[in-house]
């Protein structure tokens, strides 16, 4: 996702509007659009340096330790989302981490 307007919306915290625009422009499900925007938001937090929340740091540590299932469980506990949505978000986060390496 390289749309400049969507990136700016995410950068300024307008997540819902970013999801709407992503879905309108690229199609797909709401969950896929949310996962894409969540991955972009996460990339922005990584670019800003060590200002990760404790939850994000915990997820990153679980993914680095190859514990994706535990990361999904923890994501569900904290956010209250369903299994598919949590899996999509964690996979997007893992993909973003892999691209950084």
N, C-alpha and C positions, 0 to 999 in steps of 0.2 A: 504494500500500500504506500504509494508515494505521492498521493494527492496533497498538494500544499495546503489547501483550505482545511482538509480534514486534520492534517498535522497541527495546524494552528488552533483548531478547535480543541484538540486534545491537550495541547500545550497550555491553553487557557482554562482548562477544566470543564469545558462544555462537552462532556462525554456523551450525553443523550443525543445531542444534535450531531455529533461526529458519527455515532452509530446510525442515525437516520440517513445521513448523507452517504455513508459507506454502503448501506443496504440499497439505497436508491440508485447509486452509480454502478455498483458491482453485482447487485442481485444477491442471491443466497438467502440463508435463513437469518433470523434475528440473532441466534446464538453464534453463528459464524461471524457476523458483523461485530458483535460484542467482543468475541475473542480477538479479532483483528485489532480493534481499538484498544483493548486491554493490553495486548502485546506492544502496541505503539506507546501507550502510556508508561508501561514498564520500561521500555527502551529509554524514554525521557528521564525516568528516575535514575537509571543506570548512568546516563550521560552526565547527570548533575553531580555525580560523585557519591560519597559515603552517606548521604542523607537518606538511607533506606529506613523504612519503619522496621520495627522488630519482627512483625509478621512477614514482610517481604524478605528480610534477611533469613528468617527461618525457612521459608520456601526455597530460597536460593541454596541454602546449605543442604536441604533435603535433596534437591535436584543434583547438586554436585556430588552427593553421596550415592547417587543412583537409586534413590528411594522415591520414585515417582508416585507410587500408590499411596505412601504416607503423605506426600505433598498434596495429593488430591483429597485425601481424607481431612487433612488439616484445613485446606481451602474451604471445604464444605462446612466444617465446624465453625469457622470464623465468619464466612459470608452468608451461610444459610442457603446456598444455591443447590440445585440438583446435581446428580452425578455427571450427566453429560456436559452441563455447563462448566462444572469444576474441571473435568477432564480437558475440555477445550481450552480453558484458561491456562491450565498447567502446561499443556502441550505447546501453546503459543509462547509461554514464558520460557520453556526449555529450548524451543527453536530460536528465540531471540538470544538466549545465552550462548547457544552453539554458534550463531552468527558473529558474536562478539569475539570469539576465540580465534 
